């Protein structure tokens, strides 16, 4: 399974908003420049995240985007599912797609892999990502 640019870029953008949580809106231009993502593509991603209830917009000269919830309340899984749809490893875990599901040993393996992935992404919040980033920067500084 490979995440599309929607999931990868959207998670980076949401992470950027989480770093600025409580400090006011973040401009599209700032996120675009920091991560090298076009503003028009970010607008599409933010529209989906806004529709999902994860970000809000602030209009005006000092406007931009901000998280609609606390970073502790938004998981990586929420962001990825909003942007990517379902997270799946193989079509064979979908019983409607595979007619051999009752006799297929690989389906069980793919289900376990998918469950593991979902368990991980559903237990990492944007706040956790921020803490991890701080740890990485501290370790880098100490080297």
Buried (B, 14 or more C-beta within 10 A) or exposed (E): EEBEEBBBBBBBBBBBBBBBBEEEBBBBEBBBEEBEBEEEBBEBBBEBBBEBEBBBBEEEEEBBBBBBBEBEEBBBBBBBBBBBEEBBBBEBBEEEEBEEBEEEEEBEBBBEBBEEBBEEBBEEBBBBBBEEEEEEEEEEEEE
